[in-house]
Amino acid sequence: MIVLIDADSLIWSSCYKQKETPEDSGYHNIEEAKDKYNEVVMKIINTIEVDHEVDKVITFAGARGNFRKQISKTYKANRIDREVPPILNELQDYVKEQYQSKQGYGVETDDLVATYWTNLTDTFGRDEVIIVSIDKDYLQFPATIYNYERKTLVTINEIDAHRNFYTQMLVGDVADNVKGVKGCGVKCAEKTLSNLTSKYSMSRSVYELYMKAYKGKANIKYRENYSLLRLRVDCINN
């Protein structure tokens, strides 16, 4: 089994600790953060090894640049004022040195993971690759995914993968500040997509709702959101 770890969120969370006093910064020092990161990674691998023989672990973290911000100026604009842990860069450097983490340039970490997943599953089969992440964006692939926060291992089938993606196209993505179809939430998406059994029928139904919502700008908005929400699988050399 080849394990692909999207370590961005794990690195971020490893910087934090519970405040012991009101004056406490809430951040670990770098050595504590390293220990926390190493401990969680070990637990993840041990959990997976209960049912799967792990042959290789590939870590991904710290992407630089993001082509999506050229597509939409509002993409992830809601994160601009978020406070960055003071040891974040140092911990990223540690993971890069200790775990030989792979870094994307001009793309996001999950694009690089998606690219590796596509290439590895084409070579070894989908049953031989696990993605480790808490990011819901990977649900757009027929992949096996381990969520280390929920401690769940799920395998997405082909139709559900399409349905997950087109649900995002309708609902949007609050975390990334991507607006979908106004007034269409999860229940609307379920009603639209639940009985559809092909990628074509889903894309057609979703586009029809874009037409109703955006009128003459439907094609532009649909293409923009598709580019923002669809993970790339062609950035192996980035």
For each residue, the residues with C-beta under 8 A, 3 or more apart:
1: 48 52 53 54 55 128 129 130
2: 55 56 57 58 120 124 128 129 130
3: 45 48 54 56 57 58 129 130 132
4: 58 60 113 116 117 120 129 130 131 132
5: 10 41 44 57 58 59 60 132 133
6: 9 10 60 61 109 110 113 131 132 133 135 138
7: 10 11 59 60 61 95 99 101 109
8: 11 12 60 61 62 63 109
9: 6 12 13 133 134 135
10: 5 6 7 13 14 37 40 41 148
11: 7 8 14 15 37 61 62 88 91 92 95
12: 8 9 15 16 85 88
13: 9 10 16
14: 10 11 28 33 34 36 37 40 91
15: 11 12 27 28 33 85 87 88 91
16: 12 13 26 27 28 85
17: 26 27 28 32
18: 26
19: 22 24 25 26
20: 24
21: 24
22: 19
23:
24: 19 20 21
25: 19
26: 16 17 18 19
27: 15 16 17 85 86 87
28: 14 15 16 17 32 33 36 87
29: 32 33 87
30: 33 34 87 90 91 94
31: 34 35
32: 17 28 29 35 36
33: 14 15 28 29 30 36 37 87 91
34: 14 30 31 37 38 91 94
35: 31 32 38 39
36: 14 28 32 33 39 40
37: 10 11 14 33 34 40 41 91 94 95
38: 34 35 41 42
39: 35 36 42 43
40: 10 14 36 37 43 44 148
41: 5 10 37 38 44 45 99
42: 38 39 45 46
43: 39 40 46 47 148
44: 5 40 41 47 48 132 146 148
45: 3 41 42 48 49 54 57
46: 42 43 49 50
47: 43 44 50 146 148 151
48: 1 3 44 45 51 52 54 130 132 146 153
49: 45 46 52 53 54
50: 46 47
51: 48 153
52: 1 48 49 130
53: 1 49
54: 1 3 45 48 49 57
55: 1 2
56: 2 3
57: 2 3 5 45 54 99
58: 2 3 4 5 102 116
59: 5 7 95 99 100 101 102
60: 4 5 6 7 8 101 102 103 104 109 112 113 116
61: 6 7 8 11 92 95 96 101 102 103 109
62: 8 11 92 95 96 101 103 109
63: 8 66 103 104 105 107 108 109 111 112
64: 103 104 105 106
65: 105 106 107
66: 63 69 75 76 106 107 108
67: 70 71 106 107
68: 71 72 75 76 108 227 228
69: 66 72 73 75 76
70: 67
71: 67 68 75 224 227 228
72: 68 69 75 178 224 228
73: 69 77
74: 77 177
75: 66 68 69 71 72 176 177 178 228
76: 66 68 69 79 80 176 177
77: 73 74 80 177
78: 177
79: 76 82 177
80: 76 77
81:
82: 79
83:
84: 88
85: 12 15 16 27 88 91
86: 27
87: 15 27 28 29 30 33 90 91
88: 11 12 15 84 85 91 92
89: 92 93
90: 30 87 93 94
91: 11 14 15 30 33 34 37 85 87 88 94 95
92: 11 61 62 88 89 95 96 101
93: 89 90 96 97
94: 30 34 37 90 91 97 98
95: 7 11 37 59 61 62 91 92 98 99 101
96: 61 62 92 93 99 100 101 103
97: 93 94 100
98: 94 95
99: 7 41 57 59 95 96
100: 59 96 97
101: 7 59 60 61 62 92 95 96
102: 58 59 60 61 112 116
103: 60 61 62 63 64 96 109 112
104: 60 63 64 107 108 109 111 112 235 238
105: 63 64 65 238
106: 64 65 66 67 235 238
107: 63 65 66 67 104 111 112 232 235 238
108: 63 66 68 104 111 112
109: 6 7 8 60 61 62 63 103 104 112 113
110: 6 113 114 133 135 137 138 231
111: 63 104 107 108 114 115 231 232 233 235 238
112: 60 63 102 103 104 107 108 109 115 116 235 236 238
113: 4 6 60 109 110 116 117 131 133 138
114: 110 111 117 118 138 141 231 232 233
115: 111 112 118 119 232 233 234 235 236
116: 4 58 60 102 112 113 119 120 236
117: 4 113 114 120 121 129 131 141 143 233
118: 114 115 121 122 233
119: 115 116 122 123 236
120: 2 4 116 117 123 124 128 129
121: 117 118 124 125 126 128 129 143
122: 118 119
123: 119 120
124: 2 120 121 128 129
125: 121 128 129
126: 121 129 142 143 144
127: 144
128: 1 2 120 121 124 125
129: 1 2 3 4 117 120 121 124 125 126 143 144
130: 1 2 3 4 48 52 144 145 146 153
131: 4 6 113 117 138 141 143 144 145 146
132: 3 4 5 6 44 48 145 146 148
133: 5 6 9 110 113 138 145 146 147
134: 9 147 148 149 150
135: 6 9 110 138
136: 139 164
137: 110 140 168 229 231
138: 6 110 113 114 131 133 135 141 143 145 231
139: 136 145 156 160 161 164 165
140: 137 161 162 164 165 168 229 230 231
141: 114 117 131 138 156 161 231
142: 126 155 156 157 158 160 161
143: 117 121 126 129 131 138 155 156 161
144: 126 127 129 130 131 153 154 155 156
145: 130 131 132 133 138 139 153 154 155 156
146: 44 47 48 130 131 132 133 152 153
147: 133 134 150 151 152 153 154
148: 10 40 43 44 47 132 134 151
149: 134
150: 134 147
151: 47 147 148
152: 146 147
153: 48 51 130 144 145 146 147
154: 144 145 147
155: 142 143 144 145
156: 139 141 142 143 144 145 160 161 164
157: 142 160 161
158: 142 161 162
159: 162 163 197 198
160: 139 142 156 157 163 164
161: 139 140 141 142 143 156 157 158 164 165
162: 140 158 159 165 166 198 199 202
163: 159 160 166 167 193 194 196 202
164: 136 139 140 156 160 161 167 168
165: 139 140 161 162 168 169 229 230
166: 162 163 169 170 189 193 202 203 205 206
167: 163 164 170 171 186 189 190 193
168: 137 140 164 165 171 172 173 178 180 229
169: 165 166 180 206 222 225 226 229
170: 166 167 180 181 184 188 189 192 193 206 209
171: 167 168 180 181 184 185 186 188 189
172: 168 178 179 180 181 225
173: 168 176 177 178 180 228 229
174: 177
175:
176: 75 76 173 228
177: 74 75 76 77 78 79 173 174
178: 72 75 168 172 173 225 228 229
179: 172 182 225
180: 168 169 170 171 172 173 184 225
181: 170 171 172 184 188 206 209 210 213
182: 179 213
183: 188 213
184: 170 171 180 181 188 189 192 209 213
185: 171 188 189
186: 167 171 189 190
187: 190 191
188: 170 171 181 183 184 185 191 192
189: 166 167 170 171 184 185 186 192 193
190: 167 186 187 193 194
191: 187 188 194
192: 170 184 188 189 196 205 206 209
193: 163 166 167 170 189 190 196 202 205 206
194: 163 190 191
195:
196: 163 192 193 201 202 205
197: 159 201
198: 159 162 201 202
199: 162 202 203
200: 203 204
201: 196 197 198 204 205
202: 162 163 166 193 196 198 199 205 206
203: 166 199 200 206 207
204: 200 201 207 208
205: 166 192 193 196 201 202 208 209
206: 166 169 170 181 192 193 202 203 209 210 222
207: 203 204 210 211 218 222
208: 204 205 211 212
209: 170 181 184 192 205 206 212 213
210: 181 206 207 213 214 218 221 222
211: 207 208 214 215 218
212: 208 209 215
213: 181 182 183 184 209 210 218
214: 210 211 217 218 220 221 222
215: 211 212 218
216:
217: 214 220 221
218: 207 210 211 213 214 215 221 222
219: 222 223
220: 214 217 223 224
221: 210 214 217 218 224 225
222: 169 206 207 210 214 218 219 225 226
223: 219 220 226 227
224: 71 72 220 221 227 228
225: 169 172 178 179 180 221 222 228 229
226: 169 222 223 229 230
227: 68 71 223 224 230
228: 68 71 72 75 173 176 178 224 225
229: 137 140 165 168 169 173 178 225 226
230: 140 165 226 227
231: 110 111 114 137 138 140 141
232: 107 111 114 115 235
233: 111 114 115 117 118
234: 115
235: 104 106 107 111 112 115 232 238
236: 112 115 116 119
237:
238: 104 105 106 107 111 112 235
